[in-house]
Amino acid sequence: MNKKHWQTILLSSLGGALEFYDFVIFATFAVVIGQTFFPSTSTLLSTLGAFVAFAIGYLARPFGGIIFSHFGDKYGRKRVFILSISIMAISTLLIGLLPSYTLWGVTATLLFILLRLAQGIAIGGEIPGAVTFVSEHVRKYPGLSCGMIFMFINFGIFLADVVHALLGSIDQHTAWRIAFIIGGILAIISYFLRKRLQESDIFLKEEKRHSIPIANLLTQHTRHAISGIFIVGAQAAIVSIFYLYITAYMSLLHYSHVTIAYTTITNLAIFSVFCVIGGFISDKTGQKPIIFFSSLLLIPAGLYFYYTLITGHAFMPAYIIISILSGFVAGTVSAYLVHLFPTNVRYTGVAFCYNVGFAIFGGLTPAIATYFTHQTNDKLSPAYLMCIIFIIAIISLILSRPAYQLHQEDR
């Protein structure tokens, strides 16, 4: 890898981290956001309302992915970076400034949902674009490259938790707004960083470009598209259940603010480091065995982790094990996806799998977990849900067959 490769990875990843900060800060402040835009006499119900809005943002991602990947496969990967970061910056700043339900009534709630949709659409093109762009620039090391992307994306989550911790001493109804405004400013910085990137040479050499890439994907690469959705489900479950939902879950279990902040920040750091390590190893061994064994081990490890949270005993060692295994999955899934599709539909294929997978297995998970925990009074409900998702992902992984090797396109 040369200097240009490292620069491409850094700039693409940093942009993703800043955008992802804006997106996931929502989950960190879910309780107070629920009280602001979904008021209720029950904290549980207002939090559930907030997570439904969170799911709406995730459900918008496939549409964003289709829109951005369409233009990315037809006209270039770089152009969509500029548009996605602009939408993210504007919507995030407006959310931070939006009056509450108390002042504007249902209008505030509707505008909040619309801005969440805008965020989801922007993210829908952002992460798949970064994965496709970097993998095509650093073709011999897709695992390491994608691992670094998700390390920086995790840094965005890490930064959100740090901001949450720093703002913990002030009124939370003010704190969440400050956090969103900070995110908007960071997105503007990311916009200027993106302008330094150059287009993928693989894309520039591609002569056959489909007029409607999504149509070609769904008709010619149906099997890989379906398999990819369920494989991404493993990564979506990891991010959603172990790192986004966990803050609200520990709050419901009455853990202190300090304990939650220390626990999540520490493990996000571990998770991030092992995304790179897992990706690097996968370039030597192949992505498939890394994803398979790590996902398999996460089933008993996840059950045990949630049990330790409920009992309050030794949950930190259990969380560290989760973070190591999660890094191996998150650092390799995207590198596996890029090998499922040819250049002229690669962006579309990655975006379709990634966004549909996250919409189904990531966006809906917190709301479903909260609902079943409330209905059954079984605090292990999130862990059971996680097990089902991992089993589906493992079966899909076994049945999938990568067909395209990026390094072969160097010829």
CORSUL-V15998 format. One record per helix or strand. SS is the DSSP state (alpha for helix, beta for strand). FROM is the first residue (numbers start at 1). TO is the last residue. If there is no record, write none. Layout:
SS/FROM/TO
SS/FROM/TO
//
This chain:
alpha/3/28
alpha/30/37
alpha/43/59
alpha/61/75
alpha/77/97
alpha/101/104
alpha/106/137
alpha/139/166
alpha/172/194
alpha/201/205
alpha/213/220
alpha/222/252
alpha/257/285
alpha/287/311
alpha/315/330
alpha/333/338
alpha/343/363
alpha/365/376
alpha/381/399
alpha/406/410
//
